[in-house]
């Protein structure tokens, strides 16, 4: 799913109009329309500040919206800077290796929650 599609889907699920979103995020209706229709040019692409406001208005996962907008959330960016070699290794993994890693992480997290 693209960023604009997600924004439209969230807006419609809340029964909000583009006008209402525009007013609550302090942008124009045409900007919201461009966001939803993926019609923004590079310089117009949503800022992190706008995405934070949008996530709040849409009651959405901010990190998910940031990632859909090709922006790395601050917490992930910090971890990448701390362990760049690890993230390079992860980036090189094929789908099966990533699936195994994900399953392992889920198991570890489930074990921690049980304690």
Backbone as numpy.savetxt, mean C-alpha at the origin, in Angstrom:
# Nx Ny Nz CAx CAy CAz Cx Cy Cz
-4.05 -5.96 -8.33 -4.90 -4.77 -8.33 -4.01 -3.54 -8.33
-4.40 -2.56 -9.11 -3.69 -1.29 -9.19 -4.14 -0.37 -8.06
-3.33 0.65 -7.79 -3.63 1.63 -6.75 -5.00 2.26 -6.97
-5.26 2.76 -8.16 -6.53 3.44 -8.45 -7.73 2.53 -8.29
-7.58 1.29 -8.73 -8.68 0.31 -8.58 -9.00 0.09 -7.11
-7.95 -0.02 -6.30 -8.14 -0.24 -4.86 -8.84 0.95 -4.22
-8.41 2.15 -4.59 -9.03 3.36 -4.04 -10.51 3.40 -4.40
-10.84 3.14 -5.67 -12.24 3.14 -6.10 -13.04 2.08 -5.33
-12.48 0.88 -5.23 -13.17 -0.20 -4.53 -13.45 0.16 -3.07
-12.45 0.71 -2.40 -12.63 1.11 -1.00 -13.67 2.22 -0.87
-13.58 3.21 -1.76 -14.53 4.33 -1.73 -15.96 3.84 -1.91
-16.15 2.98 -2.91 -17.50 2.47 -3.18 -18.01 1.60 -2.04
-17.13 0.83 -1.44 -17.56 -0.04 -0.32 -18.02 0.79 0.88
-17.51 2.01 0.99 -17.93 2.91 2.08 -19.11 3.80 1.66
-19.51 3.69 0.39 -20.61 4.50 -0.10 -20.28 5.99 -0.22
-19.02 6.29 -0.47 -18.58 7.69 -0.58 -18.46 8.10 -2.04
-18.65 9.38 -2.30 -18.47 9.93 -3.64 -17.04 10.43 -3.79
-16.65 10.65 -5.03 -15.33 11.25 -5.27 -15.27 12.63 -4.62
-16.36 13.35 -4.65 -16.41 14.69 -4.03 -16.12 14.61 -2.53
-16.71 13.64 -1.86 -16.50 13.49 -0.42 -15.05 13.14 -0.12
-14.47 12.25 -0.91 -13.06 11.89 -0.71 -12.18 13.11 -0.95
-12.47 13.85 -2.01 -11.69 15.05 -2.33 -11.72 16.05 -1.17
-12.90 16.29 -0.64 -13.04 17.24 0.47 -12.28 16.77 1.71
-12.36 15.48 2.01 -11.72 14.95 3.22 -10.20 14.83 3.10
-9.70 14.79 1.87 -8.25 14.67 1.67 -7.63 15.97 1.17
-8.47 16.99 1.01 -8.00 18.33 0.61 -7.35 18.35 -0.76
-7.99 17.66 -1.72 -7.56 17.70 -3.12 -8.80 17.94 -3.98
-8.60 18.11 -5.28 -9.73 18.34 -6.17 -10.40 17.02 -6.56
-11.64 17.13 -7.00 -12.38 15.96 -7.48 -11.67 15.39 -8.71
-11.15 16.26 -9.57 -10.47 15.78 -10.77 -9.23 14.98 -10.40
-8.57 15.36 -9.30 -7.40 14.59 -8.86 -7.82 13.19 -8.43
-8.89 13.09 -7.66 -9.39 11.78 -7.22 -9.78 10.95 -8.44
-10.42 11.56 -9.41 -10.80 10.86 -10.64 -9.56 10.34 -11.36
-8.54 11.18 -11.45 -7.29 10.75 -12.10 -6.63 9.61 -11.33
-6.67 9.67 -10.01 -6.10 8.59 -9.18 -6.83 7.29 -9.50
-8.15 7.31 -9.43 -8.94 6.10 -9.63 -8.80 5.53 -11.05
-8.58 6.39 -12.01 -8.49 5.96 -13.40 -7.05 5.78 -13.89
-6.11 5.84 -12.95 -4.68 5.67 -13.28 -4.25 6.64 -14.39
-4.71 7.88 -14.30 -4.41 8.89 -15.32 -3.42 9.94 -14.82
-2.73 9.67 -13.72 -1.76 10.62 -13.20 -0.44 10.50 -13.94
0.19 11.62 -14.15 1.52 11.63 -14.73 2.52 11.47 -13.60
3.75 11.15 -13.93 4.76 10.85 -12.92 4.82 11.91 -11.82
4.88 13.18 -12.19 4.98 14.25 -11.20 3.75 14.42 -10.34
2.62 13.92 -10.83 1.35 14.05 -10.10 1.08 12.86 -9.18
1.92 11.84 -9.26 1.59 10.61 -8.54 1.45 10.89 -7.05
0.56 10.19 -6.38 0.25 10.49 -4.98 1.48 10.51 -4.07
1.52 11.51 -3.25 2.60 11.61 -2.25 2.28 10.70 -1.08
3.28 10.41 -0.29 3.04 9.59 0.91 2.08 10.30 1.84
2.20 11.61 1.93 1.32 12.39 2.81 -0.15 12.23 2.37
-0.39 12.32 1.05 -1.75 12.14 0.54 -2.24 10.72 0.82
-1.38 9.73 0.61 -1.78 8.34 0.84 -2.11 8.11 2.31
-1.39 8.75 3.22 -1.71 8.64 4.65 -3.12 9.17 4.91
-3.44 10.35 4.35 -4.78 10.93 4.53 -5.84 10.03 3.90
-5.54 9.54 2.70 -6.48 8.69 1.98 -6.77 7.41 2.75
-5.73 6.78 3.28 -5.91 5.55 4.05 -6.80 5.80 5.26
-6.61 6.94 5.89 -7.42 7.29 7.05 -8.89 7.45 6.65
-9.14 8.19 5.59 -10.51 8.44 5.13 -11.18 7.14 4.68
-10.41 6.29 4.00 -10.98 5.05 3.45 -10.93 3.88 4.44
-10.40 4.14 5.64 -10.25 3.08 6.65 -9.49 1.89 6.05
-8.39 2.22 5.36 -7.64 1.22 4.61 -6.28 0.97 5.24
-5.67 -0.13 4.85 -4.31 -0.48 5.27 -3.34 0.46 4.56
-2.75 1.35 5.32 -1.84 2.35 4.74 -0.67 1.71 4.00
-0.08 0.68 4.59 1.06 0.02 3.94 0.65 -0.58 2.59
-0.54 -1.17 2.54 -1.00 -1.75 1.28 -1.15 -0.66 0.21
-1.73 0.47 0.58 -1.88 1.56 -0.39 -0.52 2.10 -0.83
0.39 2.24 0.11 1.73 2.72 -0.24 2.40 1.78 -1.23
2.31 0.49 -0.96 2.94 -0.48 -1.86 2.28 -0.48 -3.23
0.96 -0.36 -3.29 0.27 -0.29 -4.58 0.68 0.95 -5.37
1.09 2.00 -4.64 1.54 3.24 -5.29 3.05 3.22 -5.54
3.66 2.05 -5.39 5.11 1.88 -5.58 5.93 2.71 -4.61
5.43 2.85 -3.40 6.16 3.55 -2.34 6.39 2.55 -1.21
7.60 2.52 -0.71 7.94 1.57 0.34 7.61 2.20 1.70
6.76 1.53 2.49 6.43 2.06 3.82 7.69 2.25 4.66
7.66 3.25 5.52 8.83 3.63 6.32 9.41 2.46 7.12
8.56 1.66 7.75 9.05 0.55 8.57 9.81 -0.47 7.72
9.32 -0.73 6.52 10.00 -1.68 5.62 11.29 -1.06 5.11
11.25 0.22 4.75 12.44 0.92 4.27 13.55 0.87 5.32
13.19 1.06 6.58 14.16 1.01 7.68 14.80 -0.37 7.76
13.98 -1.41 7.69 14.50 -2.78 7.76 15.42 -3.09 6.58
15.05 -2.63 5.40 15.88 -2.86 4.21 17.25 -2.20 4.40
17.25 -1.00 4.94 18.53 -0.31 5.18 19.37 -1.02 6.22
18.72 -1.64 7.20 19.44 -2.35 8.25 20.03 -3.67 7.74
19.32 -4.33 6.82 19.73 -5.66 6.35 19.65 -5.77 4.84
20.37 -4.93 4.09 20.24 -4.95 2.63 20.61 -6.29 2.00
21.63 -6.96 2.52 22.03 -8.25 1.95 20.91 -9.29 2.07
20.24 -9.29 3.20 19.13 -10.22 3.40 18.02 -9.95 2.39
17.68 -8.70 2.18 16.61 -8.37 1.24 17.02 -8.66 -0.20
18.31 -8.54 -0.52 18.77 -8.92 -1.85 18.58 -10.43 -2.06
18.88 -11.21 -1.03 18.69 -12.67 -1.13 17.22 -13.01 -1.31
16.37 -12.35 -0.56 14.93 -12.60 -0.68 14.45 -12.24 -2.09
14.94 -11.12 -2.61 14.53 -10.69 -3.95 14.93 -11.69 -5.03
15.97 -12.46 -4.80 16.44 -13.44 -5.78 15.69 -14.77 -5.71
14.89 -14.97 -4.66 14.20 -16.24 -4.48 13.13 -16.45 -5.54
12.95 -17.71 -5.94 11.85 -18.03 -6.84 10.56 -18.16 -6.02
9.46 -18.36 -6.70 8.16 -18.39 -6.03 8.07 -19.50 -4.99
8.59 -20.67 -5.31 8.52 -21.79 -4.36 9.32 -21.50 -3.10
10.49 -20.92 -3.26 11.31 -20.59 -2.09 10.62 -19.52 -1.25
10.00 -18.55 -1.89 9.27 -17.52 -1.15 8.08 -18.12 -0.40
7.39 -19.06 -1.04 6.27 -19.73 -0.38 6.73 -20.48 0.86
7.88 -21.16 0.76 8.42 -21.88 1.93 8.82 -20.91 3.04
9.44 -19.81 2.65 9.83 -18.80 3.63 8.60 -18.23 4.33
7.57 -17.93 3.55 6.34 -17.41 4.13 5.72 -18.40 5.10
5.68 -19.67 4.73 5.11 -20.70 5.61 5.90 -20.79 6.91
7.20 -20.70 6.80 8.06 -20.75 7.99 7.78 -19.56 8.89
7.69 -18.37 8.31 7.43 -17.17 9.10 6.08 -17.24 9.78
5.08 -17.75 9.08 3.76 -17.89 9.67 3.80 -18.85 10.85
4.51 -19.97 10.69 4.64 -20.95 11.77 5.32 -20.35 12.99
6.38 -19.60 12.75 7.13 -18.96 13.87 6.23 -17.97 14.57
5.51 -17.14 13.80 4.63 -16.14 14.42 3.48 -16.79 15.17
2.93 -17.88 14.63 1.86 -18.59 15.32 2.38 -19.17 16.63
3.58 -19.71 16.62 4.19 -20.27 17.83 4.36 -19.18 18.90
4.80 -18.01 18.48 5.00 -16.89 19.42 3.67 -16.45 20.01
2.62 -16.46 19.21 1.31 -16.02 19.71 0.73 -17.01 20.72
1.09 -18.28 20.60 0.58 -19.31 21.52 1.19 -19.18 22.90
2.37 -18.63 22.98 3.06 -18.52 24.29 2.43 -17.51 25.20
